[in-house]
Amino acid sequence: MLDSRSASSIAEIDLRALGENLRRVRERVGRRDVLAVVKANAYGHGAVPIAHYLKNNKIMPALLGVAFLDEGIALRESGIADPILLMTGAPLAQIDAIVQYCLSPVIFDTETLFALNRAAEAAGRTLPIHVKIDTGMGRLGLPPSEALSFIKTAADLPGLAVEGVLSHFAYSDLQDKAFVAQQMARFQTVLGDLEHKGIKTHYRHMANSAAVIDYKPAYLNLVRPGLMLYGYSPAENTPPLPLKPVMQLKARVIAVKKVPASTSISYGRTYVTQRESRIATIAIGYADGYPCILSNRGMMIAKETLVPVVGKVCMDMTMLDVTQVPSLRTGDWVTAIGTEGDRAVWADRVAQWAETHPYEILCGIGPRVHRRYIGS
Ligand SMILES: *Cc1c(COP(=O)(O)O)cnc(C)c1O
């Protein structure tokens, strides 16, 4: 493994910023519990180091949320014993491992429910599960009309404990408030039915980051923020919350050259210099998660100066016009996401140039990029 001095690109991850963002969530939701979403390797930031930071600093939330079995196993094998919610469910082929590693799956069909119960019973365990209701996302979950009988059935199984009931919003930014309210009402109806029948579940949850920021009715007694922990708001128009981006992405300059006017740069010759130019070649490309669509569009920061990406982004390299930065040399670092001096290019801005959202930019940062943790 390379150390950061010899790396070609670095994602610098400020764990204290993550801790502060979590504190903001807690300030906002008061005494409710928090599930920290660390799926997709904690949105590219590294789920294992983040979980250990939370644990070592005694700020571990009530649950961690992952998408897939491997992510849960990686946390368990690194020594994390805290509750982990497996948010995409429990494929039959994975049930034994789920029981073995004591992961709490989200459940939404009876075949899985019974198979999981048998496996848990055989292992002499009571496995916590969370039952998912589809209130309008159209992805995972039972129709609200089937929720009550399903949960009653589940509650009677000796190998399982229904620890939670959840649903998920169809808008990560809660843009359509009418639909948001409709989903919330459907979920509240299910929760009301459960209460009426005297069925108690420890957790009831629906709030993603956007709801934590801007929709109190969804707080219930557990919130499930992801993106905001990493420092971004999912919506442009939400009330400002002082979140701190956790990751900065830096890449090394591997060549700088002066070229005459009318020189074409990179594949397809999509950029041709208008004047004599200094072109820097940077050690990051689309294989590292710097998207191709940023060709002739993106900007990076070189010595506190904004500089444009010129020509096509390649697999391993990207070219910048650094004519305005005469002091930039081979071996220096430039910032693709982050801040230098009073210049900043954060993932939300990169996402705008790339016609996507910050989620995809952050998750896309590839495994070749060396992760360096500060504040641990
Ligand atoms: C990813 C995810 C979240 C977190 O969403 P953010 O918009 O990142 O806060 C919450 N709940 C579920 C089920 C998810 O899949």
The ligand as a MOL file (V3000), in Angstrom:
LIG
                    3D

  0  0  0     0  0            999 V3000
M  V30 BEGIN CTAB
M  V30 COUNTS 15 15 0 0 0
M  V30 BEGIN ATOM
M  V30 1 C -29.2730 5.8230 1.0340 0
M  V30 2 C -30.4190 5.7440 1.9300 0
M  V30 3 C -30.6300 6.7350 2.9090 0
M  V30 4 C -29.7930 7.9890 3.0120 0
M  V30 5 O -30.2160 8.9420 2.0740 0
M  V30 6 P -29.5430 10.3990 2.0140 0
M  V30 7 O -30.3260 11.1070 0.9980 0
M  V30 8 O -28.1090 10.1590 1.6190 0
M  V30 9 O -29.6370 10.9710 3.3800 0
M  V30 10 C -31.6600 6.5370 3.8070 0
M  V30 11 N -32.4510 5.4480 3.7270 0
M  V30 12 C -32.2900 4.4960 2.7770 0
M  V30 13 C -33.2070 3.3140 2.7440 0
M  V30 14 C -31.2760 4.6170 1.8420 0
M  V30 15 O -31.1240 3.6710 0.9040 0
M  V30 END ATOM
M  V30 BEGIN BOND
M  V30 1 1 1 2
M  V30 2 1 2 3
M  V30 3 2 2 14
M  V30 4 1 3 4
M  V30 5 2 3 10
M  V30 6 1 4 5
M  V30 7 1 5 6
M  V30 8 2 6 7
M  V30 9 1 6 8
M  V30 10 1 6 9
M  V30 11 1 10 11
M  V30 12 2 11 12
M  V30 13 1 12 13
M  V30 14 1 12 14
M  V30 15 1 14 15
M  V30 END BOND
M  V30 END CTAB
M  END
